[in-house]
Amino acid sequence: MIHIIFGAAAAGSLKQAIREMKQKQIDDVIAFDDIYSIGPLLNLHEHEGQANRIEWLRNVMSNEFGYFDDMVNDQHRMLQQIKEIKAGSRILIWTGSNAHEQIALRYAIYLLKEKSIELSVINITTAFDQLFNTNTRRMILRHSGEIASEKFKILYESKEHIHPVTKEERERLQNEWLSLAKENHTLRIWKKGQTISVPEDEFDAYLVKMAKRLHQSAPEEEYIVTPRLIGEVIGHLDQYIGDDFIEYRLKTLIDQGIFDMIGRRTSMRYYSIKLTEFGQNFKKWVCCREFVDHPFVKIEGDYGGEPFHCGHCQCHLERDDVPMSDTLFSKLWNWNIQYGRWFDEETDDLLPNGVDMERKFNQEGERITEEVKRALSPAFQIEYSPSEYTQYYI
């Protein structure tokens, strides 16, 4: 078996899992060490397109400790490994529900188009959710690199999640790659089950928003160390675009006068930043452009977080994104912390009166949503999204 996986971290965990399984026949792992949600894809299946992408990444990625050089070498090695795949080989492609891995899936299948092989795919996001997530304990994967080796082992052994790819599916995915390879955008996101190209500055306002939060949490510190800001953005962003791209946009905002800095920009470890007076007033949009013209908030129960999501892009919204009184927010919060209590935390089973508990939770959610509507309409569209978990247990 030859495994194709997207990302160095994911490849390392998969290799460790395969070693621990101690199979008689050693499996090979081919890693696509890149992040395909960022950077140009134009004609990437040709030499010129590959060279152009590398030049773009050279201006974005850090080469501290030879990281960029290693990535370039890994790319050349990957392309050579693909060429050397023999007819009749069994290939398993590991992918996930995010822009990076869905693009990479189509790229890989296109590179394999002349190969007479037995091809299968496993969607790690779907398999992980079914095998490991419960109603009281959930981990939302942004990409495969977040999975530990012991869970890769379980994923591999659960054969029901591995799906053969038909000839028709291969042709469709190859054609979808060719469509992607005609574009010259440099940022793509995963939205409503598909890959969407967006402007390069899509997350600039979010970066500024996180900087404001850090300034407020430590007002005695004039400057914020750059890794802390980038870590804050990565920790809250639903998309997988990598820390190099976020730093690239931060440097752009420094050049635009939105941030000030001290130190040397040779590595994020060597400089700190603060918002300028101009940057303090910088705000383009909260999460997506649609929200600017038509603020649309969905209220839904959530474990531990504010019960707000954008009705357009489904991104999580925060307290300061939805202007309301402290009294009204307190009502919402006290309602939200009751979410999911119709399940036994020890056994994860539905409680005997769980259906009735969820029904009452939804009734209270609808009542509070009406209060929010009265407070924010017509400036905001407000809808309630009911919990429907118990229906799967009846």
ZAMARGU-4260 file (C-alpha; in steps of 0.2 Angstrom, whole numbers, plus 5000, padded with zeros to 4 digits):
<rodrens>
0) 5000/5000/5000 | 5006/5018/4996 | 4999/5032/5006 | 4997/5050/5000 | 4994/5063/5013
5) 4995/5082/5014 | 5007/5090/5026 | 5023/5085/5035 | 5015/5084/5052 | 5001/5072/5046
10) 5014/5062/5036 | 5025/5060/5052 | 5010/5054/5063 | 5004/5042/5049 | 5022/5035/5047
15) 5023/5032/5066 | 5006/5024/5066 | 5011/5012/5052 | 5027/5007/5062 | 5017/5004/5077
20) 5006/4992/5068 | 5021/4981/5063 | 5014/4975/5047 | 5023/4961/5037 | 5023/4972/5022
25) 5030/4990/5024 | 5019/5004/5018 | 5026/5019/5009 | 5020/5036/5013 | 5021/5051/5000
30) 5019/5068/5008 | 5013/5084/4999 | 5023/5096/5010 | 5013/5112/5006 | 4998/5122/5011
35) 4987/5123/4995 | 4974/5135/5003 | 4987/5148/5000 | 4998/5153/4985 | 4995/5152/4966
40) 4989/5136/4958 | 4990/5142/4940 | 4996/5127/4930 | 5004/5119/4945 | 5004/5102/4936
45) 5017/5110/4924 | 5035/5114/4928 | 5032/5133/4925 | 5017/5133/4937 | 5028/5124/4950
50) 5042/5137/4948 | 5030/5152/4950 | 5022/5145/4966 | 5039/5142/4974 | 5044/5160/4970
55) 5028/5166/4978 | 5031/5155/4993 | 5049/5162/4995 | 5042/5179/4999 | 5029/5172/5011
60) 5038/5158/5021 | 5052/5159/5033 | 5068/5150/5029 | 5074/5150/5047 | 5082/5133/5051
65) 5081/5129/5032 | 5062/5127/5033 | 5058/5134/5015 | 5073/5125/5007 | 5067/5108/5015
70) 5049/5112/5008 | 5056/5114/4991 | 5066/5098/4992 | 5051/5089/4998 | 5041/5095/4983
75) 5054/5089/4971 | 5055/5072/4980 | 5036/5070/4980 | 5034/5073/4961 | 5048/5060/4958
80) 5039/5048/4970 | 5023/5050/4960 | 5032/5047/4944 | 5039/5031/4951 | 5023/5023/4956
85) 5021/5007/4947 | 5005/5000/4937 | 4994/4989/4949 | 4999/4999/4965 | 4987/5001/4978
90) 4985/5019/4983 | 4976/5027/4998 | 4974/5045/4999 | 4971/5053/5016 | 4961/5070/5014
95) 4950/5081/5025 | 4936/5093/5024 | 4946/5109/5022 | 4952/5119/5007 | 4970/5114/5008
100) 4967/5095/5008 | 4952/5096/4996 | 4963/5105/4983 | 4978/5093/4987 | 4966/5078/4983
105) 4962/5085/4966 | 4980/5089/4962 | 4986/5072/4968 | 4973/5063/4957 | 4977/5073/4942
110) 4996/5069/4944 | 4991/5051/4945 | 4980/5052/4929 | 4991/5041/4918 | 4993/5028/4931
115) 4984/5011/4931 | 4981/5009/4950 | 4969/5004/4963 | 4964/5020/4971 | 4955/5023/4987
120) 4951/5039/4998 | 4948/5041/5017 | 4940/5058/5023 | 4949/5060/5039 | 4936/5073/5045
125) 4921/5062/5043 | 4930/5046/5050 | 4937/5056/5065 | 4920/5063/5069 | 4911/5046/5068
130) 4925/5037/5078 | 4930/5049/5091 | 4918/5063/5094 | 4904/5061/5106 | 4889/5072/5111
135) 4899/5079/5126 | 4917/5078/5120 | 4920/5085/5102 | 4936/5090/5093 | 4934/5100/5077
140) 4948/5096/5065 | 4955/5110/5054 | 4967/5098/5045 | 4975/5081/5047 | 4991/5087/5055
145) 4981/5089/5071 | 4978/5070/5073 | 4990/5060/5084 | 4998/5044/5078 | 4987/5033/5089
150) 4972/5039/5081 | 4979/5037/5064 | 4981/5019/5068 | 4963/5017/5073 | 4957/5027/5057
155) 4968/5015/5046 | 4961/4999/5054 | 4943/5005/5052 | 4941/4999/5034 | 4923/5005/5033
160) 4929/5023/5031 | 4940/5019/5016 | 4931/5021/4999 | 4937/5015/4982 | 4937/5029/4969
165) 4928/5025/4953 | 4934/5029/4935 | 4920/5042/4934 | 4925/5050/4951 | 4943/5051/4945
170) 4939/5060/4929 | 4928/5072/4939 | 4941/5076/4951 | 4954/5078/4937 | 4943/5090/4928
175) 4940/5100/4945 | 4959/5101/4947 | 4960/5109/4929 | 4947/5122/4934 | 4957/5126/4950
180) 4973/5127/4940 | 4966/5141/4929 | 4964/5153/4944 | 4978/5164/4950 | 4971/5168/4967
185) 4982/5167/4982 | 4969/5163/4996 | 4956/5150/4997 | 4944/5145/5011 | 4932/5130/5015
190) 4914/5137/5015 | 4898/5127/5015 | 4907/5111/5009 | 4917/5119/4995 | 4933/5128/4991
195) 4930/5147/4988 | 4944/5159/4982 | 4944/5175/4992 | 4955/5191/4992 | 4972/5190/5000
200) 4967/5202/5014 | 4951/5192/5019 | 4958/5189/5037 | 4967/5206/5039 | 4952/5213/5050
205) 4952/5197/5060 | 4971/5199/5064 | 4968/5217/5069 | 4953/5211/5080 | 4964/5199/5089
210) 4978/5212/5092 | 4965/5223/5100 | 4960/5209/5111 | 4978/5206/5117 | 4981/5225/5120
215) 4965/5225/5131 | 4970/5210/5141 | 4988/5217/5145 | 4986/5236/5144 | 5003/5238/5153
220) 5012/5230/5139 | 5015/5242/5124 | 5020/5229/5112 | 5014/5211/5108 | 5027/5198/5104
225) 5023/5192/5086 | 5021/5173/5090 | 5008/5177/5103 | 4997/5187/5091 | 4999/5174/5077
230) 4995/5160/5089 | 4980/5169/5095 | 4974/5170/5076 | 4977/5152/5072 | 4969/5147/5088
235) 4952/5156/5084 | 4952/5155/5065 | 4941/5141/5058 | 4952/5140/5042 | 4968/5132/5039
240) 4980/5144/5031 | 4996/5142/5041 | 5006/5153/5052 | 5018/5159/5038 | 5003/5167/5028
245) 4997/5175/5044 | 5014/5183/5047 | 5015/5188/5029 | 4999/5198/5030 | 5005/5205/5047
250) 5021/5212/5038 | 5009/5219/5025 | 4999/5228/5038 | 5015/5235/5046 | 5020/5242/5029
255) 5003/5250/5027 | 5005/5259/5044 | 4991/5248/5053 | 5004/5241/5065 | 5021/5248/5072
260) 5035/5236/5076 | 5051/5235/5086 | 5065/5222/5082 | 5070/5213/5066 | 5058/5205/5054
265) 5070/5191/5050 | 5060/5179/5060 | 5043/5181/5070 | 5053/5178/5086 | 5064/5194/5084
270) 5050/5207/5083 | 5035/5214/5092 | 5021/5224/5086 | 5007/5236/5092 | 4992/5244/5083
275) 4995/5262/5078 | 4982/5275/5080 | 4976/5272/5062 | 4976/5253/5066 | 4965/5255/5081
280) 4951/5262/5069 | 4954/5249/5056 | 4939/5238/5053 | 4933/5230/5036 | 4922/5216/5041
285) 4919/5204/5056 | 4920/5187/5047 | 4915/5189/5029 | 4910/5202/5017 | 4892/5197/5017
290) 4891/5201/5035 | 4895/5219/5032 | 4881/5223/5020 | 4869/5211/5029 | 4873/5207/5047
295) 4865/5189/5050 | 4867/5181/5066 | 4861/5163/5071 | 4859/5159/5089 | 4863/5141/5094
300) 4868/5132/5109 | 4887/5128/5110 | 4899/5120/5123 | 4909/5134/5131 | 4908/5147/5118
305) 4897/5162/5114 | 4881/5155/5106 | 4883/5166/5090 | 4887/5161/5072 | 4887/5170/5056
310) 4872/5166/5046 | 4882/5168/5029 | 4898/5159/5032 | 4895/5149/5049 | 4910/5157/5057
315) 4909/5159/5076 | 4905/5176/5081 | 4911/5184/5098 | 4902/5195/5111 | 4908/5211/5104
320) 4902/5206/5086 | 4884/5206/5092 | 4880/5223/5101 | 4868/5220/5115 | 4866/5225/5133
325) 4875/5216/5147 | 4858/5211/5154 | 4852/5202/5138 | 4869/5194/5135 | 4868/5187/5153
330) 4851/5179/5149 | 4859/5171/5133 | 4874/5165/5142 | 4864/5157/5157 | 4853/5148/5144
335) 4868/5143/5133 | 4877/5134/5148 | 4862/5122/5149 | 4867/5115/5132 | 4869/5097/5130
340) 4864/5093/5148 | 4852/5080/5141 | 4867/5068/5139 | 4875/5058/5153 | 4893/5065/5154
345) 4900/5048/5160 | 4892/5037/5147 | 4887/5049/5134 | 4870/5041/5134 | 4854/5051/5132
350) 4846/5054/5149 | 4828/5046/5152 | 4820/5064/5151 | 4833/5070/5138 | 4821/5073/5124
355) 4810/5084/5135 | 4825/5093/5141 | 4831/5097/5124 | 4813/5103/5119 | 4813/5115/5134
360) 4830/5121/5130 | 4824/5125/5112 | 4808/5134/5118 | 4819/5145/5130 | 4831/5148/5115
365) 4817/5154/5104 | 4810/5165/5118 | 4827/5173/5121 | 4830/5175/5102 | 4814/5185/5101
370) 4821/5197/5114 | 4837/5198/5104 | 4827/5202/5088 | 4818/5216/5097 | 4834/5223/5103
375) 4844/5222/5086 | 4831/5223/5072 | 4831/5230/5059 | 4850/5232/5059 | 4853/5213/5061
380) 4844/5198/5055 | 4842/5186/5069 | 4837/5168/5068 | 4837/5153/5081 | 4845/5137/5076
385) 4838/5123/5087 | 4847/5108/5094 | 4842/5092/5086 | 4854/5079/5094 | 4841/5069/5103
390) 4832/5064/5087 | 4846/5052/5083 | 4844/5043/5099 | 4825/5040/5098
</rodrens>
